[in-house]
C-alpha cells in the first residue's frame, strides 16, 4: 500500500510500517455503502487510503453530516482507543478503499517500532 500523507504510517520506521500493514485489513466500499453504524463496536482504526467517507448522525432520510474523511485521514480514533461504540454512522461518499488497523496490528507495530 502506498501512503499519501498518512501521518500514522509516515511516522513509523520501515519495520514498524511493515508490521502494521501485514496485520491490518484492507477493505473496499462502494459509494453509499455503510462502513459502520452508530452503536457498533469498532473492529479497528480506519485509515482512508482512497475515496471519501461521510460521518453522519440521524436516521432515515434525515441525516446530518458531522465529519468527513478523505485519503490520509483516520476515522474512529476515540472509539478505537477507548474501546467504546461508534457515536455516529460512516458511509462511503464515493468508491473508497480503507485500511482497518486492528488492535492486534497496532500493538504489534508498537512493539516492533
Residue pairs with C-beta under 8 A, 6 or more apart in sequence:
1 21
1 26
1 49
1 99
3 9
3 10
3 17
3 72
4 49
4 71
4 72
5 71
5 72
6 47
6 49
6 72
7 72
8 45
8 47
8 74
8 101
9 17
9 20
9 21
9 47
12 20
12 109
12 113
13 112
13 113
15 112
15 113
16 109
16 110
16 112
16 113
17 109
18 112
19 105
19 108
19 109
19 111
19 112
19 113
20 101
20 105
20 106
20 108
20 109
21 99
22 105
23 102
23 104
23 105
23 108
23 109
24 44
24 99
24 100
24 101
24 102
24 105
25 43
25 44
25 99
25 100
25 102
26 49
26 97
26 98
26 99
26 100
27 35
27 97
27 98
27 99
27 100
28 95
28 96
28 97
28 98
29 35
29 51
29 92
29 95
29 96
29 97
29 98
30 92
30 95
31 92
31 93
31 94
31 95
31 96
32 91
32 92
33 91
33 92
34 89
34 90
34 91
34 92
35 46
35 53
35 75
35 90
35 91
35 92
35 98
36 42
36 76
36 86
36 89
36 90
37 86
37 89
38 57
38 85
38 86
38 87
38 88
38 89
39 85
39 86
40 85
40 86
41 79
41 83
41 84
41 85
41 86
42 76
42 79
42 80
42 83
42 85
42 86
43 100
43 102
44 76
44 80
44 100
44 101
44 102
44 103
44 105
44 106
45 74
45 75
45 76
45 77
45 80
45 100
45 101
45 106
46 53
46 69
46 74
46 75
46 76
46 90
46 98
46 99
46 100
46 101
47 72
47 73
47 74
47 75
47 98
47 99
47 100
47 101
48 69
48 70
48 71
48 72
48 73
48 74
48 75
48 96
48 97
48 98
49 71
49 97
49 98
49 99
50 71
50 95
50 96
50 97
51 70
51 71
51 92
51 93
51 94
51 95
51 96
51 97
51 98
52 68
52 69
52 70
52 92
52 93
52 94
52 96
53 68
53 69
53 70
53 73
53 75
53 90
53 91
53 92
53 93
53 96
53 98
54 65
54 67
54 68
54 90
54 91
54 92
54 93
55 65
55 66
55 67
55 68
55 69
55 75
55 88
55 89
55 90
56 63
56 64
56 65
56 66
56 88
56 89
56 90
56 91
57 63
57 64
57 66
57 87
57 88
57 89
58 64
63 89
66 88
67 75
67 88
68 93
69 75
75 90
76 86
76 90
78 84
78 87
79 85
79 86
79 87
80 103
